[in-house]
């Protein structure tokens, strides 16, 4: 457990004594792929970090269609924090695990009392909250500002490994575009010398040209 805590960047500024204190209020839990962590609007008294694996945050619309928000990678916080005053954490999305995963769970009330109230890990917590805010900003751009070409270009530029890992049909669902539209966009990018496709995997040839497709659109 101590080695796992030491491997997470969030806790890298703690000394050995502080890590020992954290051990007394922490536990580990393993989750299978496709298992649910929590539903939207649920409450928890645990602060959660993804030690290993991959998770997905999403919402459901009124027709029970899944609206993809973002992926959560290992070494990042799973919990969603909207206020530092509350004793419990409220989730604003559903979170499921895409891969077999391991989660570090920390008693949030004791974490606040022993660490945050003493000025420890406040900057790290703020950085995680800002990171989540940026992910939601990306969501706004993707859903309301970007056209299909910009959506694909942004995902290729910022998350190429995930794009190549997923089936094309799943990518199109995630970006809310038709599979045929995704194919046309990829063909266009390849024709323009921005990407190449080898054995079904996308390779970025012109990273600057790719980023120009969507950069600046979020400021319009």
C-alpha positions in Angstrom: 0.0 0.0 0.0 2.8 2.4 0.9 4.5 1.8 -2.5 1.3 2.4 -4.3 0.7 5.7 -2.5 4.3 6.6 -3.4 3.7 5.8 -7.0 0.9 8.3 -7.3 2.0 11.8 -8.4 -0.7 13.4 -6.2 1.1 12.3 -3.0 4.7 12.8 -4.1 5.3 15.8 -1.8 4.4 13.9 1.3 7.2 12.7 3.6 7.3 9.2 5.1 5.6 10.2 8.3 2.7 11.8 6.3 2.4 8.8 4.1 2.2 6.5 7.1 -0.7 8.7 8.4 -2.4 8.4 5.0 -2.1 4.6 5.2 -4.4 4.6 8.3 -7.3 6.1 6.4 -6.8 4.4 3.0 -7.7 1.1 1.4 -7.4 -0.6 -2.0 -10.1 -2.2 -4.2 -10.0 -4.0 -7.5 -12.7 -3.7 -10.1 -13.4 -5.8 -13.2 -13.8 -4.3 -16.6 -17.3 -2.9 -17.3 -18.1 -2.7 -13.6 -19.7 0.4 -12.3 -18.0 2.7 -9.8 -21.0 5.0 -9.1 -24.1 6.5 -10.7 -24.7 10.2 -11.4 -25.9 12.2 -8.3 -24.7 9.6 -5.9 -22.8 10.6 -2.7 -19.6 9.2 -1.2 -17.5 9.8 1.8 -14.4 8.4 0.0 -11.8 10.2 -2.1 -10.9 7.9 -5.0 -7.8 7.6 -7.2 -7.2 5.4 -10.1 -4.0 3.4 -9.4 -4.2 1.2 -12.5 -6.6 0.6 -15.4 -8.9 2.9 -17.3 -12.4 4.4 -16.4 -15.0 6.3 -18.4 -17.3 9.1 -17.3 -20.6 9.5 -19.0 -24.2 10.7 -18.6 -27.5 9.3 -19.9 -30.0 11.4 -21.8 -33.8 11.3 -21.5 -33.9 8.5 -24.1 -31.3 6.4 -22.2 -28.6 7.1 -24.7 -25.1 7.3 -23.4 -23.3 10.7 -23.6 -19.6 10.2 -23.4 -17.8 12.8 -21.3 -14.2 11.7 -20.9 -11.8 9.0 -20.0 -10.0 8.9 -16.7 -6.5 7.4 -16.8 -4.4 5.9 -14.0 -2.5 8.3 -11.7 -5.6 10.6 -11.6 -8.5 11.3 -9.3 -11.8 9.6 -9.9 -13.8 11.7 -7.5 -15.5 14.8 -8.7 -15.2 17.8 -6.3 -17.5 20.8 -6.6 -17.0 22.2 -3.1 -14.4 21.9 -0.4 -17.0 22.7 2.3 -19.0 19.5 2.0 -18.1 16.4 4.1 -19.4 14.1 1.3 -18.6 14.1 -2.4 -21.4 14.4 -5.0 -20.9 12.8 -8.4 -22.2 14.5 -11.5 -21.6 11.6 -13.9 -21.7 7.8 -14.1 -18.3 6.2 -14.0 -17.6 2.7 -15.2 -14.3 0.8 -15.7 -13.1 0.1 -19.3 -10.3 -2.2 -18.1 -9.6 -4.2 -15.0 -8.7 -1.5 -12.5 -7.4 -0.8 -9.0 -8.6 2.1 -6.9 -7.2 3.8 -3.9 -10.0 4.8 -1.5 -9.4 7.5 1.2 -11.7 8.6 4.0 -12.5 12.1 2.8 -13.5 13.5 6.2 -10.3 12.4 7.8 -8.3 13.5 4.7 -9.7 17.0 5.0 -9.0 17.1 8.7 -5.5 15.6 8.7 -4.2 17.0 5.4 -6.2 19.8 3.7 -6.9 21.7 6.9 -3.1 21.6 7.6 -2.2 23.0 4.2 -1.1 19.7 2.8 -2.0 18.6 -0.8 -4.2 21.6 -1.4 -2.3 22.6 -4.6 -2.5 19.0 -5.8 -6.2 18.8 -5.2 -6.7 22.2 -7.0 -4.7 20.9 -9.9 -6.9 17.8 -10.2 -10.1 20.0 -10.1 -8.7 22.2 -12.8 -7.8 19.2 -14.9 -11.4 17.9 -14.7 -12.7 21.4 -15.6 -10.5 21.4 -18.7 -11.9 18.0 -19.7 -15.4 19.4 -19.4 -14.3 22.5 -21.5 -13.2 20.0 -24.1 -16.6 18.4 -24.0 -18.3 21.8 -24.6 -16.1 22.3 -27.6 -16.7 18.9 -29.0 -20.5 19.0 -28.6 -21.3 22.6 -29.4 -18.5 24.2 -31.4 -16.5 21.7 -33.4 -17.6 20.2 -36.7 -16.9 16.6 -37.5 -13.4 17.3 -38.9 -12.4 19.3 -35.8 -13.7 16.6 -33.5 -11.7 13.9 -35.1 -8.6 16.1 -35.4 -8.7 17.0 -31.7 -9.0 13.3 -30.6 -6.2 12.3 -32.8 -4.0 15.1 -31.5 -4.8 14.7 -27.8 -5.6 11.0 -27.5 -4.1 9.0 -30.4 -3.5 5.9 -28.3 -7.2 5.6 -27.3 -8.3 6.4 -30.9 -6.2 3.5 -32.2 -7.3 1.2 -29.4 -11.0 1.7 -30.0 -13.1 0.3 -32.9 -14.0 2.9 -35.4 -17.7 2.4 -34.6 -17.0 3.2 -30.9 -15.1 6.3 -31.9 -17.9 7.6 -34.0 -20.4 7.0 -31.1 -18.1 8.8 -28.7 -17.8 11.8 -31.1 -21.5 11.7 -32.0 -20.8 11.4 -35.7 -21.7 8.7 -38.3 -19.2 6.0 -39.0 -19.3 6.9 -42.7 -18.4 10.5 -41.7 -15.5 9.3 -39.6 -14.2 7.4 -42.6 -14.5 10.4 -44.9 -12.7 12.6 -42.4 -9.8 10.1 -42.0 -9.5 9.8 -45.8 -9.5 13.6 -46.1 -6.8 14.0 -43.5 -4.7 11.3 -45.2 -5.2 12.9 -48.6 -4.0 16.2 -47.2 -0.8 14.6 -45.8 -1.7 15.2 -42.2 -2.0 11.5 -41.1 -1.2 8.1 -42.5 -3.0 4.8 -41.8 -1.0 1.6 -41.5 -2.6 -1.7 -40.7 -5.7 0.2 -39.4 -3.7 2.4 -37.1 -3.5 6.1 -37.5 0.0 7.7 -37.6 0.3 11.5 -37.3 2.5 12.9 -40.1 1.9 16.6 -39.6 1.1 17.3 -35.9 1.1 21.1 -36.4 -1.3 20.9 -39.3 -3.6 18.6 -37.3 -3.8 20.9 -34.3 -4.5 23.9 -36.5 -7.8 22.3 -37.6 -9.3 22.8 -34.1 -7.1 25.3 -32.3 -8.8 28.7 -32.3 -12.3 27.3 -32.8 -12.8 27.1 -29.1 -12.3 30.9 -28.8 -14.9 31.7 -31.4 
